[in-house]
Amino acid sequence: MTGMIDTYKGYVSLQECDEMGHMNIQHYISKSSDSSYNLRVALGHAALDQAVSGLGYVALEHHIRFHRELRASDLVTIRSGIVEIRDKTMRIYQEMREALDDRLAATYVVDTGCLDLETRRLTPWPDHVRANAERMRVALPQEAEARSLPREAVERDVSLARADAEGMTETNRSVVNTWECDTNGHMNARFFMARFSDAQGHMWAQAGLGRHEQAARGLATATVEMRLTYLRELRAGETLFVRTAILKAEGKTLRYRHWLFSGDTGEPACAAEGAALLFDRSTRKAVPLPEPIRQRLWNNSQSRNGSEE
């Protein structure tokens, strides 16, 4: 694709894989983040320039489609281009492929902003960054378009009061570690996704299909599409917690919602919507949700909807 440049080349290590035997979703984000640092250099906005420019680079939204599993020892490449450049933000397209067979593994549409490191507010891109971005312009391919989660699917009116009213349950409680923070001094996007990944086990357990039950049935889970909107920075030492709701189950797809809050202030820090599948461990094919689980989810959704009336 014209305008795309190489921004990452790496490897899937065993420690990046989860109990399903494939690379965990947080590492799709971690490799995307590494890719973004290389893109920054090409844009003339490198992290090493921050001390002089006072300008950083911050993710605002991620839309990710997971097109195929990646397993331990797979070789990974990412190429990047610029879909749109605005005054203070830009939209980036990244595609991840397995290097040996060139099969598409994931697509990312990332909205990023130019961050004033003193005011912690968005500021206009420098002229040379805009000029470099124009040389990397690309059209968004069909594979990256939303399938289950259009942009409007993400609820942006996020508050703890709403989470309480809608019966969203706590699925993670933790703290921001120093080593989870990047050159902007806040928690890197990978670790937002890591908290949501950790929350998934509790979410499935609450649906009546915890990891032990999955293993007994020969099943596993996989997220196929996800949107994240970053609402607030999180800094080292700050506590956090996640509230989760399963929204609906249709066919073989389950829709869910995670809201991440600062435990220190109660402020929302990230809102995410996801689409997930159950799959057979032996065939690696998607299977319908078991009927008792589907009925339980339907009952829970009816109860939640009734509480809102």
N, C-alpha and C positions, 0 to 999 in steps of 0.2 A: 504494500500500500504506500503510495507516494506520501512523503512527509514523515513516515514512521522511522524511528531510530532505535537501535539496540540499547536497552537500559538495564538489563539484568541477565546474568547467566549463572546458574547454580545447580543445585542437587537436592533431592529429597532425602533427608537422613531418617534413620529409623526412629529417632527421638521426636521427630515431627509428626509421626503417625499415631493415630489413636487406636482404641480397641476394635474399631471397625476395619483396621488394616489399611486405611488410606490417610493421606495428609490431612491433618486437622484444619478447619477453616481459618483459625487464627494465623496459620503460616501462609495462606494465600495472601492475607493482608500484610504480613511481615515482608514477604518477597516483593509485593507491590510497593511497600514503603521504601525498601532498598532501591527499587527501580526509580522511584520518585527523586531520590537524592542524585542519581545519575542524570535524570532529566533536568534537575535544577542546574547542574553544571552546563549542560547544553544551552540552557536558557540564559546563562550568565548571571545566575542567582544562587551561586554555590553557598553551602553552609559555612565554609571557611571565610566568606565575605561578610558574614553577619556582624562581626565585631566593628567593622568599618561602616557598613551601610545601615546598621540598626534594623535591618529588615529580615524577617523570617518567611516561612512558607507553611501554610496550615491547611489540613484537610477539613472541608466543610460537610461534604456528603460523599458517600460511596454507594454505587449500585453495582452489584457483583452477580454475574451468572456463572454457576459452576457447571461446565459442560461435560467433564469426564473426571473420573478418579485419578489421582496421582498416588503412586505407591513408593515405598522405600527403594532407593537407587535410581529412580527416574531422573532424567536430566531436564532442567527447566530453563526456558528462555522467556524474556518479556521484551516486547517492543512497545514504544509509546509515541503518541502524537497529540496535537492540540486540536480539539474540536471547535472551541470558541474562546476568544480572548475578550474580556470585558475590562472596565476601568480598574477594578480592584480584585477581580476573580477571573479564573479561567476554567474551562472544562477540558479534562484530559481523558484520552482513551488509551487503555493499556490492554494488551492481549498476551496471555500466558500460553505457551505451547510446550509439549514434551519434545525435546530436541531430536530424539532419534527417529520418531515417526512423523513429526511436525503436526500432530493432532492438536486441535484447540482444547485447552484444559479449562480456561476461565477468561472471561472478559470483564473489564472494569470501566466504569464511567465515574470519574472522580472530579468533583468540584473543589477547587483549591483557592486560597486567598493569599494576598500579600499582607503579612502581619507586621505591624509596627511593634517592635519588641519592648518599647518603653510604655506606650499607651495601651498595649494589648488589644488594639483595634485594627481593622482592615484599613489599608492605605493604597493609593494608586500604584500600579506596577511601574517601575522605571522604564523609560523609553526603550532602552536597549533590550529589555526583557520582552516587551511587546513586539519589537522588530524580529527577534529570534523566534518568538512563538508563531508569528505569521509564516515563517519559513517551514514550520513543522505542521501546518494545517492539514487535517484529514477529515473525511466524512465518516460519520458513525456507521459501522456496518450493521447489517440486519441481525447478526448473531449477538450484538450487544444491546439490542432493543429490549425493553421490558416485556416479560412474558406473563408472569403472575402478579407482578408488583409494579404498577405504574407509579410515577412520582407522587401522585395524590394519595396513594395508599398509606403513606407514612403520616400518622397523626402527629401534628405539631403543637397541639394544645396539650402540653404535657405538664402534669403537676402531681404531687403526692396525694393531694385531695382527690383527684380524678382516679388515680390508681386505687385508692381505698374504695371509692364509690363503685368502681367497676370490678372489684374483687380480685385484682391482680395480686398474685402471691409472691412472696420473696423466694428467689431461687439462687441468690449469691450474696454474700456479705464478705468484704475483704478490704484491702488497703492498697494504695498506690506505692509501690516500691521504687526506690531511687533508680534502680537499674531499668525500670520500665519507662523512664522519661528520656526524651530526645533532646536535640540541640535547641529546641524552643523552650526547654525547661518544663514541659508538661507531658502527661502520659501519652505515649505514641498510640496511633490508631490500632496497631496490632493488639494492644492489651484491652481496648474496649471490646474487640471481637473475642479475645480470650475469656473475658468475663461472660459474654453471651454463650460461648462454647461450653463453659463450665455450667452455666444455667440450664443448658439443654437436658442434661441428665435428670435434674429435678423436675423439669417440665414434663418429660416423658413419664417419669414415675408418678406424677400427679394425674396423668392421663390413664394410669393403670397399666403402663407398659414400660416399667423400669428395666434397667440393664439385665437383671437376672431373668426376668420374664422374657425379654428379647432373646437372650441366649438359649433359653429352654425351647423357644419356638423357632430357633435358627434364623432370627431376624436381626437387622441392624438399621440404622437411620442415616440419612444423608440430607443436608441442606442443598437445594438446587438454585435458589435465588435469594438475595438479601439486599436490603436497603438500610443504610445507617445515616442518620443526621446528627452531627455533633453540635451540641447546644452550649457547652461550657467547657473550659479547660479544667483538668484535674491535675493537681500538683503532688509531688512526693510527700508522703505522710498523711495524705487526705484519705479518710475512710469512704467507702462506697457500698452501695447495695443495688440489686437488680430486682425489679418487679416484672412478672411475666403473666401473660394470658394466652391461651389457645383460642383463636378466633373462630375457626371453622375447619371442617374436614370435608373435602369434596373428591370423590373418586379415590385416587391414590395420593392426593396432595393434602397436606395439613398446613394451615396458615397460623402463624403465631406472632406475638408482639413482646418485645423486651423494652423496658424503660430503665435506664441507669441513672441513679441519683447520687449526689454527694451525701455521705453519711454525716458530715460535719454540719452542713447547712440545710439539707433537704432539697436543694435546688436540682432540677433535672440537668443531666450532663450529656445524655445521648438517647435518641429514640431509634428503635430498629424494628423492621418488619421482615419476616422470613417465610419461605415456603420450603417444606421438607417432605421427604418420601420415606416410607419403609421399604427395605429391599431384602430379598432372600440372600443369605450369606453365601450359599453354594452357587447359585446362578448369577448373582449380582444384578438381578432384575427387580424392578419395582413391583410391589404387591399391594393389594388393598389393605386398609386398616381392618383388623379383626372386628367383627360386628359388635361384640360387647364393648370394645373400646370406642367405636364410632357412636354407639348409643349413649355411652357415658359422656362423651364430648358434647353431643347434641343436648343432653339434659343440662350440662353445665352452662352451655351457651344460652339456653332458654331461661335458666335461672338468672344469669347475668343480664340478659336483655330485659327480663321482667323487673329487675331492681332498678333499671334506668327509667322505667315508665312512670 
